[in-house]
Amino acid sequence: MKNIYPMKLYKRIFKEILKSVSEEVEVAPEELITSKTEDCFCARMAMCHCLSEHITDGEISRLTGLSQQVVSRNKILYPQRQRQSTTIRIITRIINETIDTHITAYKQSTNITQTEGSHPTT
């Protein structure tokens, strides 16, 4: 099941992904989406692949500014490139860690909020 968390969480995750991955490939965050360099192309493929585990292609398209067609193409190309490229494997690890960190923090914060409202039974 996709998108079980609020879209604003994925927007925060995407901003953090841009920041972390751009540091790894040593480009400005905006360049990750527009640059034609191999590292940026790998980054876009990895972003589409990793985010597709959580949200739809349309939502990825809206977040990234890439067309749905490009998102789909990147997801299709990812497995072959992932086998061939160390860079894409490193970027994938960074993206998955970012997603996992944010989702874990969100789960903990919503769990705390829910228990604060409940009454203890004695």
N, C-alpha and C positions, 0 to 999 in steps of 0.2 A: 504494500500500500504506500503510495507516494503522498508527500506533503501532509504529514500528520502534525506538523508544527506550523506556527504562523509564518507567513511570507516575510514579515519583518525580521524574523530570525535568519532566514536565508539571505536577506539583503545584508545583514551584518556579517554573516559568514562570507559572502562574496567579497565584501570590502576587505576583510581580513585575508582572504585568499589572494586578492590582487596585491596587497601589501607584501605578504610573505613570499609569494612566487616571484614578484618583481625584484625583490632583494636577491633571491637565489639566482635569477638569470641576469641580474644587473641592468635592468631597464626601468623606466618610469612606469608606474601602474597602468597609465592610459595606453602605453605602447603594447602591452600584452594583448590587447584586443585588436589593435590595428597593424602592428608591425608584421612584416613578411619574413622575419628571420626564423631560422629553424627552431631556436629555443622558444620563441613566442608561439609559433605554430604548435609545438609540442605542448606548451602550457595550455593553449586553448583546447586541444584535444583532451588533455587530462582533466581540465575543468568540466568539460561537457560530460565526460565519462563519469567522473566522481559525483557531480551534481545530479546526474540522471538516476542515481540510486535513491534519490530523495524527492526530486521534483520533476515535473513534466518537461518535455522539450520546449513547449510554449513558454513556460516559466523561466527556463534557462535562457531562452531567446530574449525575453524581456529584461532579465538581469544583466546579461552580457552585451546586449545590443547586436548580437549576431542573429542572422536570419534562422528560422527553424530548419531550413534546408541545410545550412552550414552546421548547425548543431547536430543534426542527424548524420551528416557526412563525417563529422569529427568522431562521433561515437562508433561508426562503422570502421573507420580507419584505425582507431585506437589499439585494438588487440595486436595487429601486426606491428605497428610502431612501438608498442610497449615492449615487445620481444626484442626489438632491434636497438633501442635507445636507452642508454643509462640515464640520460637527462629526463626523459619522460617518466622513468621509474622513480627518480628522486622527487620530481614535481608531484607525482601522484601521491607519494608518501606524505609530503608537506600538506597537500590539499585534504587528504583523508584525516590527518591529525587535526587540522584546523576544524573540519566539520565535526569530528568526534568531540573535540574540546568544547565547542559551542553548544552542541546538543546535550552533552553531559551537564554543562553548567545550567542550561535551560531546564532540564529535567529536575535538577536539584533545587533550583529557585522556585519552580512551580510546586514541587513537593512540599517545600517549607511553607509556602503561602497556603496550601490546602490544609496542612496540619495545624497552622496557627489558628484557623477558624473553627477547628473541631474541639469538642470538649472531651477531656480525658475521662475514662470510665474507671470507677473505683469499686 
